[in-house]
Structures are given as C-alpha cells and as structure tokens.
C-alpha cells in the first residue's frame, strides 16, 4: 500500500526495561506501529536501562521493518533512598532531549508524537516542556486503572498522568471499559477507542487436529495473578470428574508457574488433563491456536487482551470472563462469557463448549477479527486521527 500522506509520526513507548529487550514496549505497540507505517512515515524512540553498559549511555539507530528505530541504552545510577524518583526524572528528561535530537537528525522533525503506555515521569516532563506545537496523542493499554487492579495510585503518578492526559490532543484506549475506568479517576480528554492489532497472516483458521482425538482447550498468558489460573485448574478438575475427552494446554510462563504445576499435581490433573508448555514464540502460539478447539481466559480483570483477537483470527470460539473490555467483543456468535471467579459456572461453560465448539462458524469469527483487529483497519483509524490532529495544529498556528 502506498502511503497516502507524508506525515511523520514518532512512536515513543513509555515502559522501562532492565535490559536490552524489544525495541518497542510490548508486541501490541509494535503491531500498532507496523499498522501505521502503511499510511505514514514512522520512527520509534525507545529509552531503556542496561545495567551491564560500560558507558553512561549509548545511542543506536537502525531501520527495522519499515520503521526508523532509535534506541538509547543507559547505565542505571546508584539507587539512593529517597532520591531515586528524582534521579530517574532528571536522567530520563536529559536522555529524552538527546533522543529527540537524534530522531530529528535521522528522521526529521515529526508532525505527530505518539506516546504509548503511561511513561516515566521524565518523559512526561519533557513532553510538557518541549513539544511546543508538535501535537501528541497518548495511547493507554494498561489495566491498572480498573478498580479490581488498584494499581493506579501514588501522588506523583496521578499528578503527572493528569498532566499528560490533559495536554494530549487525543487519547486512545483499546476498550470502552478502559475509557470509563480512566474517567472514574478524573482523566478526561478526546477519547478514541482503537483496538489492538492481530497479525491475520500469522493467525489463520487452517485447522490442525491435535493428536489423540481429545478436544483441545488453550490458554495463553504471562501467568499473571489476574489471569486466575488456579481457578481455571479447579474448574477443569470439576469437569474431569464428568468427562475425559479433553485436555487443557497452558502456554506461557511466569514466577508462579511452579506453584501452578504443584496445584495441578495436587488436583491429580497434571500431565493427564492439563499440560504446561512454557513460553513460546508468536509463530508457535499461532500453531497452538490452530490445534485448539477453543480458547479459555478466566481473568479476574482485563482490558482488551490481544489473545482473544488472535483466537478469533484463527476462527475458534472463546470462553472468557465478563470483565473489562472483553464483553465488547465476545458474544454468543463467537463464544461464551462467565462471571469472574465463578469456578462452577466455568466448569459448566466448558462442558457446554466441548459439546458445541464445532457449531460455531469459523469464517464468521475470522471475519469479525478482520473487521475489528486487522492492520488495515487499525492503521486507518490512527491515520485519520493523525490527520485531524495535524489539521487542528495547523489551524492553531494560522490563528496565532
């Protein structure tokens, strides 16, 4: 697809990492950037700590999949109690100035700044002090605003978040529920709901039947506590006492994995009904999806998880909890909803889905994914937003 406009957009992921990991903070952000690059010129500025760095900081610039990526790695300073937050703010502010200078030299002056995920205080301070007439849009994916999480707390976080949100020309979220959660905290702006992106070329509905003839239930996550995998295991135990024609495959890893394996063993379902496969690549996850009869998510709270869109793109139905943004996409045509924490209700839903998963129309489920999560649809949504922001900025300059 040819770019319809030469708008220059700078993606600025806000998460910090302790080491040299992805150039973008999370696959969902990377997918957004790749969707946008079909419509605009896109660069990425990524600043992160590297404890093993010999120098104070290193700036690297490269071209990756159509994106101009500028990384700044820095050596963390000594953590002095009481001064750590201030030191982080000063350091990140200074590195933001260096990073923006490097971007301008390599990419040119951006027309739009696209800040992704609640960033470090130093980046917020930089945005407030130096963006001038360069408009920025803030995209938030975090589930910490939901009351079930309770993670949105602390004077400085709340104060700086209000400033960041208030000064943005627009704010995008991946679910209407996330918008409402932020508004309950007094965070107001011109909200736009723009979903996560799914790679429709990777997640395809070509079925790969599992070996052994048993039906295959799939769960993929980072094994965070909010996923309530213990409740999922207990529900599967209940169901295993009624039928033995299924397996639950758990793909992912996390600090609680050994405890989960111990729980499955104590329930008598480990390696008999439940199998752990560890962390897998995105391509491997797509393979697990193709071998699954349906997908399972039993979270206590969520925003709008990417894995649900990936399951839909594969053409399989989903059982998930009625929380956050999930009910905005999961309905009777593509899955079932259960209440968070209702293990008996989950066992009943699993029993019903095992009987009827083949009744769902894989083509319709896939089409839903195409209409709601495809790179073309999401890229166009962002592009239209950028155009309106650029027009408003130009009008403001003309009036002044």
TORMIKOL-515058 format. One record per residue (C-alpha): x, y, z; chain. Coordinates in Angstrom, 2 decimals. Layout:
N
         x         y         z   mol
         X         Y         Z     A
...
***
This chain:
400
         x         y         z   mol
      0.00      0.00      0.00     A
      1.38      3.40     -0.91     A
      1.46      5.99      1.80     A
     -1.35      8.44      1.24     A
      0.43     11.21      3.10     A
      3.95     12.02      4.20     A
      3.01     12.68      7.80     A
      5.93     11.86     10.07     A
      4.91     10.07     13.26     A
      7.21      9.29     16.17     A
      6.18      6.37     18.38     A
      7.53      6.77     21.90     A
      6.91      3.68     24.09     A
      6.81      4.58     27.75     A
      7.88      1.43     29.57     A
     11.33      0.98     31.05     A
     13.10     -2.37     30.85     A
     16.08     -3.57     32.91     A
     17.97     -4.88     29.87     A
     18.19     -4.85     26.08     A
     14.90     -6.37     25.05     A
     12.44     -5.41     22.34     A
     12.88     -2.01     20.67     A
      9.19     -1.46     21.36     A
      7.49     -1.98     24.69     A
      5.22     -4.90     24.01     A
      4.09     -6.67     20.90     A
      0.80     -4.74     20.91     A
      2.71     -1.47     20.47     A
      4.89     -2.94     17.76     A
      1.78     -4.06     15.87     A
      0.29     -0.57     16.14     A
      3.45      0.93     14.69     A
      3.55     -1.61     11.86     A
     -0.09     -0.87     11.06     A
      0.58      2.87     10.91     A
      3.66      2.55      8.69     A
      1.37      1.63      5.78     A
     -0.04      5.17      5.92     A
      2.72      7.39      7.34     A
      6.45      7.65      7.85     A
      7.10      6.14     11.28     A
     10.04      6.33     13.67     A
     10.44      4.88     17.15     A
     12.33      6.33     20.10     A
     13.00      3.82     22.86     A
     14.92      4.58     26.06     A
     15.77      1.81     28.48     A
     18.24      0.81     31.18     A
     21.10     -1.60     30.62     A
     22.89     -2.43     33.92     A
     25.79     -4.03     32.04     A
     26.58     -0.94     29.99     A
     30.16      0.34     30.31     A
     29.34      3.88     29.16     A
     26.76      6.20     30.69     A
     24.59      5.82     27.61     A
     24.66      4.55     24.03     A
     22.51      5.73     21.10     A
     21.77      3.24     18.30     A
     19.75      3.88     15.14     A
     18.54      1.26     12.67     A
     15.88      0.54     10.07     A
     13.58     -2.34     11.05     A
     10.56     -3.49      9.06     A
      9.99     -0.05      7.61     A
     10.48      1.74     10.95     A
     13.36      4.02     11.83     A
     14.25      2.90     15.37     A
     16.41      4.96     17.72     A
     17.36      3.21     20.94     A
     19.07      4.82     23.90     A
     20.53      2.44     26.48     A
     21.76      3.92     29.73     A
     23.56      2.64     32.79     A
     21.34      2.99     35.87     A
     22.69      5.23     38.61     A
     23.09      4.35     42.25     A
     19.74      3.96     43.96     A
     19.87      6.43     46.84     A
     16.83      6.02     49.12     A
     14.50      8.99     48.83     A
     16.19     10.35     45.72     A
     15.59      7.54     43.24     A
     12.46      9.03     41.66     A
     14.04     12.44     41.27     A
     17.19     10.90     39.77     A
     15.08      8.90     37.31     A
     13.15     12.01     36.31     A
     16.31     14.04     35.65     A
     18.04     11.20     33.80     A
     15.10     10.40     31.55     A
     14.44     14.08     30.86     A
     18.03     14.56     29.71     A
     18.01     11.39     27.61     A
     14.70     12.44     26.04     A
     16.35     15.62     24.78     A
     19.24     13.62     23.34     A
     16.84     11.12     21.81     A
     14.70     13.75     20.15     A
     17.81     15.38     18.72     A
     18.93     12.02     17.31     A
     15.48     11.41     15.80     A
     15.45     14.82     14.14     A
     18.88     14.21     12.62     A
     17.96     10.73     11.35     A
     14.24     11.01     10.59     A
     13.39     14.68     10.51     A
     11.03     16.68     12.71     A
      7.92     14.60     13.50     A
      4.48     16.03     12.79     A
      2.85     13.87     15.48     A
      4.22     12.31     18.67     A
      2.52      9.05     19.63     A
      3.22      8.24     23.27     A
      2.40      4.65     24.19     A
      1.60      3.49     27.75     A
      1.88      5.65     30.89     A
      5.50      6.77     30.59     A
      8.27      7.64     33.07     A
      7.94     10.99     34.80     A
     10.95     12.31     32.92     A
      9.29     11.74     29.57     A
      6.11     13.46     30.76     A
      8.18     16.41     31.94     A
      9.90     16.55     28.56     A
      6.60     16.44     26.68     A
      5.15     19.25     28.75     A
      8.24     21.42     28.36     A
      9.44     20.76     24.81     A
      6.74     19.51     22.45     A
      5.59     23.08     21.81     A
      3.29     22.97     18.82     A
      4.02     19.38     17.94     A
      0.79     17.63     18.98     A
      0.92     14.30     20.75     A
     -1.56     11.51     21.14     A
     -1.39      9.27     24.19     A
     -2.37      5.59     23.84     A
     -3.02      3.71     27.05     A
     -3.20     -0.09     27.23     A
     -2.74     -0.50     30.98     A
     -5.34     -2.34     33.06     A
     -4.19     -0.65     36.27     A
     -6.98      1.92     36.13     A
     -9.60     -0.76     36.73     A
    -10.84     -0.88     40.34     A
    -10.12     -4.60     40.56     A
     -6.44     -3.83     39.98     A
     -5.94     -0.87     42.27     A
     -2.52     -0.20     40.71     A
     -3.27      3.42     39.80     A
     -2.11      5.11     42.99     A
      0.54      7.44     44.32     A
      0.61     11.24     44.30     A
      3.27     11.69     41.62     A
      1.82      9.05     39.26     A
     -1.65     10.58     39.47     A
     -0.42     14.17     39.19     A
      1.80     13.54     36.18     A
     -0.77     11.30     34.49     A
     -3.37     14.08     34.72     A
     -0.88     16.47     33.14     A
      0.00     14.01     30.37     A
     -3.64     13.25     29.58     A
     -4.72     16.87     29.83     A
     -2.07     18.18     27.42     A
     -2.57     15.45     24.80     A
     -4.52     16.35     21.67     A
     -6.26     12.97     21.85     A
     -6.24      9.83     23.95     A
     -6.74      6.33     22.59     A
     -7.68      3.23     24.53     A
     -8.29     -0.33     23.37     A
    -11.70     -0.67     25.01     A
    -14.65      1.46     26.07     A
    -14.29     -0.07     29.52     A
    -10.77      1.37     29.78     A
    -12.12      4.80     28.90     A
    -14.71      4.58     31.65     A
    -12.09      3.37     34.14     A
     -9.84      6.34     33.37     A
    -12.75      8.77     33.55     A
    -13.62      7.45     37.01     A
    -10.17      8.70     38.04     A
    -10.95     12.14     36.65     A
     -8.89     11.65     33.48     A
    -10.69     13.39     30.64     A
     -9.77     14.00     27.01     A
    -10.98     13.41     23.47     A
    -11.15      9.60     23.77     A
    -10.91      7.27     20.77     A
    -11.34      3.50     21.09     A
     -8.83      1.85     18.73     A
     -8.33     -1.85     19.26     A
     -5.19     -3.96     19.36     A
     -3.81     -5.33     16.10     A
     -3.77     -9.02     15.15     A
     -1.45    -10.46     12.52     A
     -4.02    -12.07     10.23     A
     -1.31    -13.62      8.08     A
      0.11    -15.49     11.05     A
     -3.09    -16.36     12.91     A
     -5.08    -18.26     10.29     A
     -8.03    -20.66     10.53     A
     -6.29    -23.64      8.90     A
     -7.19    -26.39     11.35     A
     -4.51    -28.72     12.72     A
     -6.18    -31.52     14.66     A
     -4.47    -32.50     17.90     A
     -3.10    -36.00     18.33     A
     -5.15    -38.50     20.32     A
     -8.64    -37.40     19.37     A
     -9.22    -35.39     22.52     A
    -10.61    -31.88     22.31     A
     -8.04    -29.20     22.96     A
     -8.67    -26.18     25.22     A
     -5.98    -23.50     25.00     A
     -4.87    -20.78     27.40     A
     -2.01    -18.36     26.60     A
     -0.76    -15.70     29.01     A
      2.12    -14.45     31.10     A
      0.66    -16.33     34.09     A
     -0.08    -13.07     35.92     A
     -2.11    -13.38     39.10     A
     -5.07    -11.59     37.47     A
     -5.44    -14.49     34.97     A
     -6.73    -16.68     37.83     A
     -5.17    -19.86     36.50     A
     -5.70    -21.61     39.88     A
     -9.46    -21.10     39.48     A
     -9.21    -22.40     35.93     A
     -7.42    -25.55     37.14     A
    -10.03    -26.18     39.82     A
    -12.83    -25.81     37.26     A
    -11.05    -28.27     34.97     A
    -10.75    -30.69     37.89     A
    -14.52    -30.49     38.39     A
    -15.09    -31.19     34.71     A
    -12.57    -34.05     34.60     A
    -14.72    -35.96     37.07     A
    -17.51    -35.96     34.48     A
    -15.64    -36.48     31.20     A
    -12.16    -37.39     29.96     A
    -12.30    -36.38     26.30     A
    -10.35    -33.10     26.58     A
     -7.05    -31.54     27.56     A
     -6.17    -28.03     28.73     A
     -2.93    -26.72     27.23     A
     -1.28    -23.84     29.10     A
      1.21    -21.81     27.08     A
      3.24    -19.19     28.90     A
      5.48    -18.70     31.88     A
      5.88    -16.57     34.95     A
      7.09    -16.55     38.54     A
      4.08    -18.58     39.69     A
      4.40    -21.41     37.19     A
      5.92    -23.93     39.64     A
      3.10    -23.24     42.11     A
      0.55    -23.81     39.36     A
      2.16    -27.10     38.40     A
      2.11    -28.16     42.04     A
     -1.58    -27.26     42.27     A
     -2.35    -29.25     39.11     A
     -0.43    -32.21     40.53     A
     -2.30    -31.99     43.84     A
     -5.59    -31.99     41.92     A
     -4.49    -35.09     40.03     A
     -4.73    -33.46     36.60     A
     -1.09    -32.62     35.76     A
      0.08    -34.31     32.54     A
     -3.22    -36.18     32.43     A
     -5.73    -33.42     31.74     A
     -3.52    -30.31     31.99     A
     -0.22    -29.80     30.20     A
      2.22    -26.92     30.60     A
      4.23    -25.91     27.53     A
      6.16    -22.86     28.73     A
      6.79    -19.63     26.87     A
      6.56    -19.87     23.08     A
      7.24    -17.61     20.12     A
      4.38    -15.83     18.42     A
      4.59    -18.27     15.50     A
      4.42    -21.21     17.90     A
      1.41    -19.66     19.65     A
     -0.32    -19.44     16.27     A
      0.31    -23.17     15.85     A
     -1.22    -23.90     19.26     A
     -4.24    -21.82     18.24     A
     -4.70    -23.87     15.06     A
     -4.67    -27.08     17.08     A
     -7.17    -25.78     19.65     A
    -10.91    -26.30     19.60     A
    -11.47    -23.14     21.64     A
     -9.64    -20.59     23.76     A
    -10.04    -20.01     27.51     A
     -9.43    -16.89     29.62     A
    -10.62    -16.81     33.25     A
     -9.25    -13.44     34.34     A
    -10.34    -11.53     37.41     A
     -9.96     -8.34     35.37     A
     -8.73     -7.40     31.90     A
     -8.60     -4.52     29.47     A
     -8.87     -5.99     25.96     A
     -6.43     -8.89     25.62     A
     -4.68     -9.46     22.28     A
     -5.08    -13.23     22.60     A
     -8.84    -13.01     22.14     A
     -8.39    -11.30     18.78     A
     -5.78    -13.91     17.85     A
     -8.20    -16.71     18.69     A
    -10.88    -15.06     16.57     A
     -8.44    -14.66     13.68     A
     -7.82    -18.41     13.92     A
    -11.55    -19.00     13.72     A
    -12.01    -20.56     17.15     A
    -14.55    -19.51     19.81     A
    -13.60    -18.13     23.22     A
    -14.73    -18.65     26.79     A
    -13.80    -15.60     28.87     A
    -14.94    -13.65     31.90     A
    -17.39    -10.78     31.79     A
    -14.90     -8.10     32.79     A
    -13.23     -5.02     31.33     A
    -13.35     -4.78     27.55     A
    -13.95     -8.49     26.95     A
    -17.77     -8.25     26.61     A
    -17.27     -5.62     23.89     A
    -16.05     -8.43     21.61     A
    -17.08    -11.83     22.99     A
    -20.74    -12.63     22.31     A
    -22.93    -15.62     21.52     A
    -21.75    -15.73     17.91     A
    -18.10    -16.26     18.85     A
    -18.00    -17.55     22.40     A
    -19.35    -17.57     25.96     A
    -18.99    -15.29     28.97     A
    -18.77    -16.39     32.61     A
    -18.52    -14.34     35.77     A
    -15.04    -13.73     37.24     A
    -14.22    -16.23     39.96     A
    -17.22    -18.50     39.26     A
    -15.44    -21.85     39.02     A
    -18.65    -23.89     38.95     A
    -20.00    -21.65     36.20     A
    -16.76    -22.08     34.26     A
    -16.97    -25.85     34.56     A
    -20.50    -25.75     33.14     A
    -19.44    -23.44     30.30     A
    -16.50    -25.72     29.44     A
    -18.80    -28.72     29.39     A
    -21.20    -26.93     27.04     A
    -18.43    -25.62     24.79     A
    -16.87    -29.08     24.48     A
    -20.19    -30.25     23.06     A
    -20.77    -27.31     20.72     A
    -17.41    -25.75     19.75     A
    -17.81    -27.25     16.28     A
    -21.14    -25.46     15.80     A
    -19.51    -22.03     15.61     A
    -18.88    -20.57     12.16     A
    -15.10    -20.24     11.82     A
    -15.42    -17.97      8.78     A
    -17.70    -15.55     10.63     A
    -15.38    -15.49     13.64     A
    -12.42    -14.83     11.35     A
    -14.33    -12.06      9.57     A
    -15.07    -10.42     12.92     A
    -11.32    -10.35     13.60     A
    -10.65     -8.85     10.17     A
    -13.19     -6.07     10.68     A
    -12.05     -5.20     14.19     A
     -8.36     -6.06     14.59     A
     -6.73     -6.08     11.15     A
     -3.67     -3.86     10.50     A
     -5.53     -2.06      7.69     A
     -8.48     -1.15      9.91     A
     -6.38     -0.09     12.91     A
     -3.78      1.71     10.79     A
     -6.51      3.68      9.03     A
     -8.08      4.62     12.38     A
     -4.82      6.04     13.65     A
     -4.09      7.76     10.34     A
     -7.47      9.51     10.37     A
     -6.79     10.65     13.93     A
     -3.34     11.96     12.97     A
     -4.81     13.92     10.09     A
     -7.35     15.61     12.34     A
     -4.63     16.43     14.87     A
     -2.32     17.85     12.21     A
     -5.18     19.95     10.77     A
     -6.03     21.32     14.23     A
     -2.37     22.13     14.87     A
     -2.09     23.93     11.51     A
     -5.24     25.91     12.25     A
     -3.88     26.93     15.61     A
     -0.62     28.13     14.09     A
     -2.55     30.13     11.46     A
     -4.74     31.80     14.06     A
     -1.70     32.76     16.11     A
***
